[in-house]
Amino acid sequence: MNIFVVNCGSSSIKYQLFKWPSEEPICSGLVERIGLENSVITHKVYTSAGEQVIKRVLDLPDHEAGMQEVGALLTEPGIGVIQNPEEIEAVGHRIVHGGESFVQTTIVTPEVKEEIKRLAILAPLHNPGHYVGINVAQKIFSKATHVVVFDTAFHATMPEKAFRYAIPESFYTDYGVRVYGFHGTSHKYVSEQAIAYLEKPDAKIITIHLGNGCSMAAVDAGVCVDTSMGLGPLDGLIMGTRCGNIDPSVVFFLVSQLGYDIAQVDNLFNKQSGMLGLTGFSDMRDILKAIDAGDEKAKLAYDMYAYRIKKYIGSYAVAMNGLDAIIFTAGVGENDDYLREAVCAGMDFTGIKLDTEKNHKRAKGLREVNLPDSKVKVLIVPTNEELEIAKECFELLEK
């Protein structure tokens, strides 16, 4: 089965094509700067001879134009991996917010699309782009069954005591104001990989997804029981440009004392805060360079970033009454060995003992970087959200 996985952002399209049941994609790509001058498509084809990279700069006014170019690349003589778009049997779409309406992978219908559109109020930066992506992909891959996989679905198992806010109940019952959580596809994938590696189905695991956006989840026997993001993807950890946990009184102060309006507060917390606000840089590699150059602000921000993660590890270990493993994943989690060291330092009472030599060695795939006598495993598990989406599409369609 040819399964095409699509992840549409506000100005981008990420994609991978799988010839299932092979878990290795036959091609992948990224369309960037949609709607701007000099849009870029980076398309990769994987063969037994190696990786072929095609990069093109052109003007793409909208997502439909971008998806048309992707469809053309899939069938282009010399680099094409299929003969016709009709060979795509399933298209899996990543959707950030499913609210309480969607707690599992779902086949796209007109009613499903309308609900995704309605839920844009909960994810205004993401769901509108996903909605457009579905419409465009349905035109290009008209013979395929389109499937939606929700970032919030994995967290739907949280108990009410974990997902409710301490505000009047009507805000939950009438408007759906509650904790939803995000990065669920990643948390699900890496926790499943870890459970298989540990050969312990009832393992108590904390998954730590660290990229530009960051979140954590407490996973007990494969089931999410708590997570750090909330109604939207702003709460919890310090992120690239997002502030994470903050006292709501700061909002009142900004509005009443400094004259900010709500749009300015939203922009401040989502796009100007986090590591960018603390250091001037959102990329952790730039922050590490600044630390090496003696930048004290960068060092403080790095310590704050690690400290926030440590606090969640402690609270989730207590919530689950135990801990078998912590997992680092995504761009920062998988590649920043100094950050992993900072998080694991001073955690002896939890049973976490990092092997610093193993931690600093670069390697591919799932790997264990704890000392032999560590009671808690410290695992690096590369995430693969596109593979998880393809897997969930296949499982749904084979039922």
DOLOLUM-167952 format. One line per 8 residues: number of its first residue (from 1); for each residue x, y, z of C-alpha. Coordinates in pm, whole numbers. Each point is the difference from the previous one (the first is absolute). Layout:
NUM> X Y Z; ...;
//
This chain:
1> 0 0 0; 133 344 -98; -56 231 298; 80 369 -40; 43 192 327; -59 377 -3; 68 260 269; -117 346 -105;
9> 110 309 189; -106 357 -59; 268 46 -269; 145 -348 -44; -70 -360 -98; 199 -297 133; -58 -340 -157; 116 -361 -23;
17> -111 -287 -225; 2 -355 134; -48 -321 -196; -156 -184 292; 83 -234 176; 354 138 -43; 69 251 277; 265 177 -207;
25> -135 285 -216; 70 -9 -372; 2 380 -12; -48 301 224; 3 374 -28; -61 346 133; -170 294 -170; 88 330 168;
33> -96 369 -32; -340 -65 -161; -159 334 -87; 336 179 1; 256 69 -269; 255 -270 -72; -188 -297 146; 225 -302 42;
41> -70 -370 -56; 254 -253 129; -93 -346 -128; 191 -317 92; -23 -339 -173; 136 -308 178; 129 -295 -203; 244 -286 51;
49> 260 221 -167; -41 271 263; -181 329 52; -80 234 -289; -77 361 96; -189 236 -229; -28 365 105; -206 257 -189;
57> -75 369 55; -325 131 -147; -303 212 81; -281 -187 174; -293 232 76; -193 -252 210; -11 -358 133; -179 -127 -310;
65> 288 115 -219; 246 -160 242; -184 -331 5; -27 4 -380; 380 28 -18; 38 -286 248; -233 -217 -208; 205 83 -309;
73> 325 -94 175; -145 -336 104; -63 -85 -368; 279 194 -177; 200 -215 -248; 342 -89 135; -80 70 366; -363 -106 34;
81> -92 -280 240; -353 -57 -137; -150 22 -349; -322 179 92; -147 175 307; -279 -259 -9; 252 -255 127; -17 166 341;
89> -251 -213 193; -2 189 330; 97 350 114; 69 53 369; -36 355 131; 148 123 327; -249 221 183; 114 189 309;
97> -330 40 184; -286 -248 13; -169 139 309; -225 -251 173; -162 -88 -331; 286 -217 -127; 183 -243 223; 110 -244 -269;
105> 114 -14 -361; -295 85 -227; -92 -21 -370; -65 344 -149; -362 87 -74; -161 340 -63; -118 -3 363; 352 -75 127;
113> 142 289 -203; -258 240 138; 83 -103 356; 374 51 -64; -86 345 -135; -215 75 308; 284 -107 231; 226 268 -151;
121> -105 219 292; 212 -231 222; 297 -15 -240; -10 311 -220; 362 -37 -113; -41 -361 -115; -349 -132 -75; -78 250 -281;
129> 309 -116 -189; -94 -364 56; -351 67 -131; 140 156 -317; 244 -290 -35; -278 -257 6; -200 184 -266; 302 35 -228;
137> 116 -359 45; -348 -131 -77; 18 177 -338; 346 -138 -83; -50 -351 138; -366 -36 -84; -7 -381 2; 162 -36 343;
145> -167 -48 336; 93 299 214; 64 -57 369; 62 245 285; 227 -69 298; -29 241 293; 283 123 223; -246 20 288;
153> -132 -358 -33; 275 -176 199; -73 223 299; -374 -77 0; 61 -273 261; 92 252 270; -225 -19 307; -229 295 68;
161> 206 103 304; 293 58 -239; -178 177 -286; -241 233 179; 79 361 93; -112 147 335; -244 247 -158; -382 -14 -9;
169> -122 -325 -156; -200 176 -269; 321 100 -180; 71 -371 -46; -352 -121 -72; -97 290 -230; 329 90 -166; 234 -297 43;
177> 260 191 204; 228 -274 136; 346 -152 -42; 35 -172 -337; 375 -41 -47; 197 -13 -325; 285 -186 -173; -212 -307 72;
185> 109 -184 -313; 363 36 108; -66 -95 364; -195 -308 -114; 269 -113 -243; 300 34 233; -179 -150 300; -97 -305 -206;
193> 359 -35 -118; 125 20 359; -252 -254 133; 108 -247 -269; 368 64 79; -51 -41 375; -219 -307 -58; -224 135 275;
201> -362 71 -105; -81 159 338; 299 238 -6; -35 345 155; 159 242 -248; 50 375 -34; 33 114 -360; 183 331 -58;
209> -56 153 -346; 240 291 -47; 0 194 -325; -98 360 -66; -322 -105 172; 47 -210 314; -225 -226 204; 11 -294 240;
217> -237 -285 74; -42 -252 280; -69 -338 -160; -109 -286 225; -21 -342 -170; -28 166 -340; -276 239 111; 46 375 35;
225> -100 116 348; 130 359 -11; 171 246 -233; 157 345 22; -179 193 -276; -356 113 61; -292 151 -189; 252 114 -259;
233> 371 -73 -56; 125 291 215; 2 -150 349; 267 -207 173; 366 -2 -93; 212 294 -116; 13 -20 -381; 173 164 -293;
241> -230 303 -10; -277 -95 248; 11 85 368; -154 -319 143; -135 16 358; -66 357 107; -206 162 275; -327 134 -153;
249> 62 316 205; 265 89 -258; -278 31 -258; -198 235 227; 314 209 61; 80 28 -372; -355 108 -83; -83 227 293;
257> 340 155 69; 187 -9 -332; -290 48 -241; 34 -326 -193; -304 -135 -184; -76 -372 -18; 151 -40 -348; 327 152 124;
265> 6 -231 303; -63 -299 -227; 285 104 -230; 232 66 295; -56 -338 166; -5 -208 -319; 258 164 -225; 229 226 207;
273> 52 -196 322; 163 -329 99; 367 -32 -87; -31 276 -260; -121 246 261; 266 -103 251; 300 -17 -236; -84 151 -340;
281> 25 -349 -152; -265 -269 -46; 234 -268 -137; 176 -196 274; 316 -29 -209; 34 379 -4; -63 10 375; 276 -253 65;
289> 239 211 -209; -94 302 210; 64 -196 321; 343 -106 -131; 71 369 -66; -73 83 364; -355 134 -37; -148 -13 353;
297> -355 65 -120; 21 -301 -232; 133 -215 287; -285 108 226; -259 -73 -270; 151 -345 -57; -16 -70 374; -363 117 11;
305> -89 -223 -295; 151 -309 168; -144 89 342; -355 13 -136; 44 -349 -148; 132 -134 331; -307 134 183; -231 -189 -234;
313> 201 -321 38; -44 22 375; -372 70 -14; -73 -271 -257; 201 -263 190; -215 76 304; -322 -1 -205; 82 -349 -134;
321> 141 -123 334; 317 -115 -173; 225 41 -299; 167 -253 -231; 137 225 -276; 26 354 -129; 14 59 -374; 165 291 -181;
329> -129 57 -352; -35 258 -283; 270 239 -125; 136 129 331; -77 -313 201; 178 -229 -245; 300 218 -78; 84 223 298;
337> 214 -217 228; 78 292 233; -371 59 57; -57 -366 88; 290 24 244; -144 315 158; -342 -163 42; 138 -320 155;
345> 243 175 236; -96 -12 366; -276 -256 -56; 162 -283 199; -297 -39 235; -220 -91 -299; 235 -281 -103; 114 185 -314;
353> 373 -44 -65; 126 128 -333; 305 -154 -168; 169 319 -122; 229 -185 -241; -290 -175 -173; -202 320 7; 263 195 -195;
361> 37 -266 -272; -196 64 -318; -192 -298 -132; -316 -82 -193; -309 -176 121; -131 -76 349; 279 -5 254; 49 -24 375;
369> 226 259 165; -31 -86 369; 252 -174 227; -49 -376 53; -118 52 360; -252 273 -88; -343 -101 127; -158 219 -268;
377> 94 -45 -364; 100 313 -190; -92 -55 -364; 45 200 -318; -276 -100 -240; -12 177 -339; -357 102 -68; -173 -79 -328;
385> -342 162 -11; -47 -68 -371; 61 -373 50; -248 -6 289; -261 173 -217; 56 -250 -283; -33 -288 248; -324 137 142;
393> -142 54 -351; 73 -359 -97; -145 -142 321; -321 200 -44; -48 -94 -364; 75 -369 58; -273 -36 265;
//
